[in-house]
Amino acid sequence: MEHEFTKTIKKILEKNFPKLSEALFSKSELLQYLNLKTKSANKGSKSRGSFANLYAIYVLVEDYIDKGFHKSGSYKEYEGAVYSTLFNRQRGLPFGQKLQNHALNHRMNEEFKKFFPSCEYIPILRDPKTNHYWFNQNLLRISVGSKKYDLSDAVLQVIDSYVQAKRSAFDRFIKFCESAEKFKEKELVKFITGLLEPNVDARIFEIVSYSILKYHYHNQKLFWGFDPDSLQEDNLKLFKTGRTNANDGGIDFVMKPLGRFFQVTETVDVKKYFLDIDKIEKYPITFVIKTADSTDTIRQKIQEQAERLYSIKAIVSRYMSCIEETINIPELLTKFRSTIDQGFLNDILIEIIRQSKVEFNYDEEDYDVSDYENGNDDENI
């Protein structure tokens, strides 16, 4: 499969291995895997980025180079990279702050096997006893003719180029959001609506969902207290608990003073739903789902999966009762139109910008805006 970023991969190979780029690309499953994982590079900020598995490769190959094994032949004698060092390194990379250990431990290997079932090599090697790691050198050293070529430097360059492309796309996204403040209402509504498409990046979907729901509940009042003669009046307030994809126990948003929990997801996998419910001790939870399926269809799919997995009706019923509400894309759009009628359109945009800057570690001093001004932002959003 070839896509726009494939050209970048081949340029990097041509620079490192003149006249051998095509041969190395065709013979290397690792390069082909990188090609598959980087197809979103030139699709702008709304397309999903692939960082976890790429960073698992990156930190191990980087360790391989730092120890000089790309030049020496003694890698098989290496005691392996320490897990904590690898884990901290991947979290220090752009977009890596919330990555977990799954890619290093099994997910990258599983996905690689899915794409290349006939490949005899496992990419990431691990000793569970010592928790030390290696990258399979057989995937880094490729034979062309009678000579072997080490791809490690090129592999890091490919991943670095992909990350820069995605970071540039997110920078353009934030700049475009800021310029959208000057849009006419119809254009602004169209722009925000476009951020709720099923194919948008999961982080952007979560940010936009939060911004809409925050102002949807903003004017709703609640009267509460411990004495019926002295009730307190409060507006419903929605709080975002942290960054997207954080390991926070399945709570993305919390509402005061009702104490409602919200979890944003893009799947209708009953195991994921019930795991989130278990994490919070079967406390009722509202799921905000990146799908255009009707809420009835969503519940039916969850119910059918649950009945296949659990033979006891009482267990299924207990879990299903914990799903307080399901909010799909059409429902979000309905709530969005309601907030527009209440005059909160610009507030929603400002919240999207604020949350995006937090999510993407945006610091204006770290960016040279002129680097991106020559591009057509509309085509990259």
C-alpha positions as CSV (number, residue, x, y, z in Angstrom):
1,M,0.0,0.0,0.0
2,E,1.3,3.4,-1.0
3,H,0.1,6.7,0.4
4,E,1.4,10.3,0.6
5,F,3.8,9.6,3.4
6,T,5.3,6.6,1.5
7,K,7.2,9.2,-0.6
8,T,8.8,10.5,2.6
9,I,9.8,7.0,3.7
10,K,11.4,6.3,0.3
11,K,13.2,9.7,0.3
12,I,14.7,8.8,3.7
13,L,15.8,5.4,2.3
14,E,17.3,7.0,-0.8
15,K,19.3,9.4,1.3
16,N,20.7,6.6,3.6
17,F,21.0,4.0,0.9
18,P,21.3,5.5,-2.6
19,K,19.8,3.4,-5.3
20,L,18.7,0.8,-2.8
21,S,15.5,2.4,-1.5
22,E,13.0,0.2,-3.5
23,A,14.9,-3.0,-2.8
24,L,15.1,-2.4,0.9
25,F,11.5,-1.2,1.1
26,S,10.2,-4.3,-0.7
27,K,12.3,-6.7,1.4
28,S,11.8,-5.2,4.9
29,E,8.6,-6.1,6.8
30,L,9.5,-3.5,9.4
31,L,9.6,-0.7,6.8
32,Q,6.3,-1.9,5.4
33,Y,4.8,-1.9,8.9
34,L,6.0,1.7,9.4
35,N,4.4,2.5,6.0
36,L,1.1,1.1,7.3
37,K,1.3,2.9,10.6
38,T,2.1,6.4,9.1
39,K,-0.7,6.7,6.5
40,S,-2.4,9.4,8.7
41,A,0.6,11.7,8.5
42,N,-0.7,13.9,5.7
43,K,-4.3,13.7,6.5
44,G,-4.3,16.5,9.0
45,S,-5.1,16.7,12.6
46,K,-8.5,15.1,12.4
47,S,-7.1,11.7,11.4
48,R,-6.0,9.3,14.1
49,G,-2.3,9.3,14.9
50,S,-0.4,6.1,15.6
51,F,2.1,6.7,18.4
52,A,2.1,3.8,20.9
53,N,3.4,1.0,18.7
54,L,5.7,3.4,16.8
55,Y,7.2,4.6,20.0
56,A,7.7,1.1,21.3
57,I,9.9,0.5,18.2
58,Y,11.5,3.9,18.5
59,V,12.8,3.6,22.1
60,L,14.3,0.1,21.4
61,V,15.9,1.0,18.2
62,E,17.2,4.3,19.7
63,D,18.7,2.2,22.5
64,Y,20.2,-0.1,19.9
65,I,21.9,2.8,18.2
66,D,23.0,4.6,21.4
67,K,24.9,1.4,22.5
68,G,26.6,1.3,19.1
69,F,25.1,-2.0,18.0
70,H,24.2,-0.7,14.5
71,K,28.0,-0.7,13.9
72,S,29.1,-3.6,16.0
73,G,28.0,-7.2,15.8
74,S,27.7,-7.9,19.5
75,Y,23.9,-7.2,20.1
76,K,23.2,-10.9,20.9
77,E,25.5,-10.5,24.0
78,Y,23.6,-7.4,25.2
79,E,21.8,-7.7,28.5
80,G,18.8,-5.8,27.2
81,A,17.2,-2.4,27.8
82,V,15.7,-1.7,31.2
83,Y,11.9,-1.4,31.1
84,S,11.7,1.8,33.2
85,T,14.2,3.6,31.0
86,L,12.2,2.7,27.9
87,F,8.9,3.6,29.5
88,N,10.1,7.0,30.7
89,R,11.7,7.7,27.3
90,Q,8.5,7.0,25.3
91,R,6.5,9.3,27.7
92,G,9.0,12.0,27.0
93,L,8.4,11.9,23.3
94,P,5.8,14.2,21.6
95,F,2.2,12.9,22.3
96,G,3.7,10.2,24.5
97,Q,2.8,11.6,27.9
98,K,0.0,9.2,28.6
99,L,1.2,6.1,26.9
100,Q,1.0,2.9,28.8
101,N,3.1,-0.3,28.7
102,H,0.8,-2.3,26.4
103,A,2.7,-1.7,23.1
104,L,6.1,-2.7,24.6
105,N,4.6,-5.8,26.2
106,H,2.4,-7.3,23.5
107,R,0.3,-5.0,21.3
108,M,3.0,-4.0,18.8
109,N,4.0,-7.7,18.3
110,E,0.4,-8.8,18.0
111,E,-0.4,-6.1,15.3
112,F,2.8,-6.9,13.5
113,K,1.9,-10.6,13.3
114,K,-1.6,-9.6,12.1
115,F,-0.1,-7.6,9.2
116,F,2.7,-10.1,8.4
117,P,1.6,-13.6,9.5
118,S,4.3,-15.3,7.4
119,C,7.2,-13.3,8.9
120,E,9.2,-15.6,11.2
121,Y,10.5,-12.8,13.4
122,I,8.9,-11.2,16.5
123,P,9.9,-7.5,16.6
124,I,10.1,-6.9,20.4
125,L,11.9,-9.5,22.5
126,R,11.4,-9.6,26.2
127,D,12.7,-11.5,29.2
128,P,9.8,-11.5,31.7
129,K,12.1,-12.5,34.5
130,T,14.4,-9.5,34.2
131,N,12.0,-7.2,32.4
132,H,14.7,-6.4,29.9
133,Y,13.9,-5.8,26.2
134,W,15.5,-6.0,22.8
135,F,14.5,-5.3,19.2
136,N,14.9,-8.2,16.9
137,Q,18.0,-7.4,14.9
138,N,16.8,-9.7,12.0
139,L,14.3,-7.0,11.2
140,L,16.9,-4.2,11.2
141,R,19.5,-5.9,9.1
142,I,18.3,-6.6,5.5
143,S,20.3,-8.4,2.8
144,V,20.4,-7.1,-0.7
145,G,22.7,-9.2,-2.8
146,S,25.6,-10.4,-0.8
147,K,25.6,-7.4,1.6
148,K,23.5,-6.7,4.7
149,Y,22.3,-3.1,5.4
150,D,21.3,-1.9,8.9
151,L,18.1,0.1,8.8
152,S,18.1,1.4,12.4
153,D,19.0,5.1,11.6
154,A,16.4,5.2,8.8
155,V,13.8,3.7,11.1
156,L,14.2,6.5,13.6
157,Q,14.2,9.1,10.8
158,V,10.9,7.8,9.5
159,I,9.2,7.9,12.9
160,D,10.7,11.4,13.6
161,S,9.3,12.6,10.3
162,Y,5.9,11.2,11.0
163,V,5.7,12.8,14.4
164,Q,6.8,16.1,13.0
165,A,4.1,15.9,10.3
166,K,1.4,15.1,13.0
167,R,2.7,17.9,15.3
168,S,2.6,20.4,12.4
169,A,-1.0,19.2,11.6
170,F,-2.1,19.8,15.2
171,D,-0.4,23.2,15.3
172,R,-2.3,24.2,12.1
173,F,-5.4,22.9,13.7
174,I,-5.0,25.1,16.7
175,K,-4.1,28.1,14.5
176,F,-7.1,27.4,12.3
177,C,-9.4,27.2,15.4
178,E,-8.1,30.6,16.5
179,S,-8.8,32.1,13.1
180,A,-12.3,30.5,13.2
181,E,-13.2,33.1,15.8
182,K,-13.5,35.5,12.9
183,F,-15.9,33.2,11.0
184,K,-19.5,34.1,10.3
185,E,-21.9,31.9,12.4
186,K,-22.8,29.6,9.6
187,E,-19.1,28.9,8.7
188,L,-18.2,28.4,12.4
189,V,-21.1,25.9,12.9
190,K,-20.0,24.0,9.8
191,F,-16.4,23.9,11.1
192,I,-17.3,22.6,14.6
193,T,-19.8,20.1,13.2
194,G,-17.0,18.7,11.0
195,L,-15.0,17.9,14.1
196,L,-17.7,15.4,15.1
197,E,-17.3,13.2,12.1
198,P,-16.8,9.4,12.9
199,N,-13.3,9.6,11.3
200,V,-11.9,12.4,13.5
201,D,-9.0,11.8,15.8
202,A,-10.3,10.4,19.1
203,R,-8.7,13.2,21.1
204,I,-10.3,16.0,19.1
205,F,-13.7,14.2,19.3
206,E,-13.3,14.0,23.1
207,I,-12.4,17.7,23.3
208,V,-15.3,18.8,21.1
209,S,-17.7,16.6,22.9
210,Y,-16.7,18.0,26.3
211,S,-16.9,21.6,25.0
212,I,-20.5,21.1,23.7
213,L,-21.7,19.2,26.7
214,K,-20.2,21.7,29.1
215,Y,-22.3,24.5,27.6
216,H,-25.3,22.2,27.0
217,Y,-25.6,21.7,30.8
218,H,-24.4,25.2,31.6
219,N,-27.8,26.8,32.1
220,Q,-29.5,23.8,33.7
221,K,-30.3,24.5,37.3
222,L,-30.5,22.1,40.2
223,F,-32.0,22.8,43.7
224,W,-30.5,20.7,46.4
225,G,-29.7,20.7,50.1
226,F,-30.1,18.9,53.4
227,D,-33.1,20.9,54.5
228,P,-36.2,21.3,52.3
229,D,-36.7,24.8,53.6
230,S,-33.2,26.0,52.7
231,L,-32.3,24.6,49.3
232,Q,-29.3,25.7,47.3
233,E,-29.5,26.7,43.7
234,D,-26.7,25.5,41.4
235,N,-26.0,25.3,37.7
236,L,-24.8,21.9,36.4
237,K,-21.1,22.1,35.8
238,L,-19.1,19.6,33.7
239,F,-15.4,19.1,34.5
240,K,-12.8,17.4,32.3
241,T,-10.8,15.1,34.6
242,G,-7.5,15.1,32.6
243,R,-6.0,14.5,29.2
244,T,-7.6,12.2,26.7
245,N,-6.6,8.5,26.8
246,A,-5.4,9.0,30.4
247,N,-5.4,6.0,32.8
248,D,-7.9,7.6,35.1
249,G,-10.2,4.7,35.9
250,G,-12.6,5.3,33.1
251,I,-13.8,8.8,34.0
252,D,-13.4,11.5,31.3
253,F,-15.9,14.0,32.6
254,V,-17.5,14.6,36.0
255,M,-20.6,16.6,36.6
256,K,-21.3,18.6,39.7
257,P,-23.4,18.6,41.8
258,L,-25.1,15.5,40.4
259,G,-22.0,13.4,40.5
260,R,-22.5,12.0,37.0
261,F,-19.6,10.2,35.3
262,F,-19.0,10.4,31.5
263,Q,-16.7,8.1,29.5
264,V,-15.8,8.9,25.8
265,T,-15.3,5.9,23.5
266,E,-15.3,5.0,19.9
267,T,-16.2,1.4,20.2
268,V,-19.2,-0.7,20.9
269,D,-17.2,-3.5,22.5
270,V,-19.1,-4.8,25.5
271,K,-15.8,-5.8,27.3
272,K,-14.6,-2.2,27.2
273,Y,-17.9,-0.9,28.5
274,F,-18.1,-3.4,31.3
275,L,-14.4,-2.9,32.2
276,D,-15.1,0.8,32.6
277,I,-18.1,0.0,34.8
278,D,-16.0,-2.4,36.9
279,K,-13.3,0.2,37.4
280,I,-15.7,2.5,39.2
281,E,-17.4,-0.2,41.2
282,K,-20.5,-0.4,39.0
283,Y,-21.3,3.3,39.5
284,P,-23.8,4.6,36.8
285,I,-21.9,6.0,33.8
286,T,-22.9,7.9,30.6
287,F,-21.0,6.8,27.5
288,V,-20.3,9.4,24.8
289,I,-19.7,7.3,21.6
290,K,-18.1,8.3,18.3
291,T,-20.7,6.7,16.1
292,A,-23.7,7.7,14.0
293,D,-25.6,4.6,15.1
294,S,-28.8,5.3,16.9
295,T,-28.8,5.0,20.7
296,D,-31.3,2.1,20.4
297,T,-28.9,0.3,18.0
298,I,-26.0,0.9,20.4
299,R,-27.8,-0.5,23.4
300,Q,-29.0,-3.5,21.3
301,K,-25.4,-4.3,20.2
302,I,-24.1,-4.1,23.8
303,Q,-27.0,-6.2,25.1
304,E,-26.5,-8.9,22.4
305,Q,-22.7,-9.0,23.1
306,A,-23.3,-9.2,26.8
307,E,-25.8,-12.1,26.4
308,R,-23.3,-14.0,24.3
309,L,-20.5,-13.5,26.9
310,Y,-22.5,-14.0,30.1
311,S,-25.1,-16.8,30.5
312,I,-26.6,-15.3,33.6
313,K,-29.4,-12.8,33.0
314,A,-28.9,-11.2,36.4
315,I,-25.2,-10.3,35.5
316,V,-26.2,-8.8,32.2
317,S,-29.0,-6.8,33.7
318,R,-26.7,-5.5,36.5
319,Y,-24.2,-4.2,34.0
320,M,-26.8,-2.8,31.6
321,S,-28.4,-0.9,34.4
322,C,-25.1,0.9,35.0
323,I,-25.3,2.5,31.5
324,E,-27.1,5.7,32.5
325,E,-27.2,7.2,29.1
326,T,-25.6,6.8,25.6
327,I,-24.8,10.0,23.7
328,N,-24.0,9.4,20.0
329,I,-22.9,11.9,17.3
330,P,-26.5,12.8,16.3
331,E,-27.3,13.5,19.9
332,L,-24.2,15.7,20.3
333,L,-25.3,17.6,17.2
334,T,-28.7,18.2,18.7
335,K,-27.2,19.4,21.9
336,F,-24.8,21.6,19.9
337,R,-27.7,23.3,18.1
338,S,-29.4,23.9,21.5
339,T,-26.3,25.6,22.8
340,I,-26.1,27.8,19.7
341,D,-29.7,28.9,20.4
342,Q,-28.6,29.8,23.9
343,G,-25.7,32.0,22.5
344,F,-22.8,29.7,23.4
345,L,-21.3,29.2,20.0
346,N,-18.1,31.3,20.5
347,D,-17.7,29.9,24.1
348,I,-17.6,26.4,22.7
349,L,-14.9,27.4,20.2
350,I,-12.9,29.0,22.9
351,E,-13.2,25.9,25.0
352,I,-12.0,23.7,22.1
353,I,-9.0,25.9,21.6
354,R,-8.2,25.9,25.4
355,Q,-8.5,22.1,25.7
356,S,-6.6,21.5,22.5
357,K,-3.6,23.5,23.7
358,V,-3.5,21.5,26.9
359,E,-3.9,18.2,25.1
360,F,-1.3,18.8,22.4
361,N,1.2,20.5,24.8
362,Y,0.9,23.7,22.8
363,D,3.4,26.4,23.8
364,E,3.5,29.3,21.4
365,E,7.1,29.9,22.2
366,D,8.0,26.4,20.9
367,Y,6.5,27.1,17.4
368,D,7.5,29.3,14.6
369,V,4.2,30.1,13.0
370,S,5.9,31.1,9.7
371,D,6.8,27.5,9.2
372,Y,3.1,26.7,8.6
373,E,1.8,29.9,7.1
374,N,2.7,28.9,3.5
375,G,0.5,25.9,3.7
376,N,-3.3,25.9,2.9
377,D,-4.7,25.2,6.3
378,D,-8.1,24.4,5.0
379,E,-6.8,21.4,3.2
380,N,-5.0,20.1,6.2
381,I,-7.7,20.4,8.8
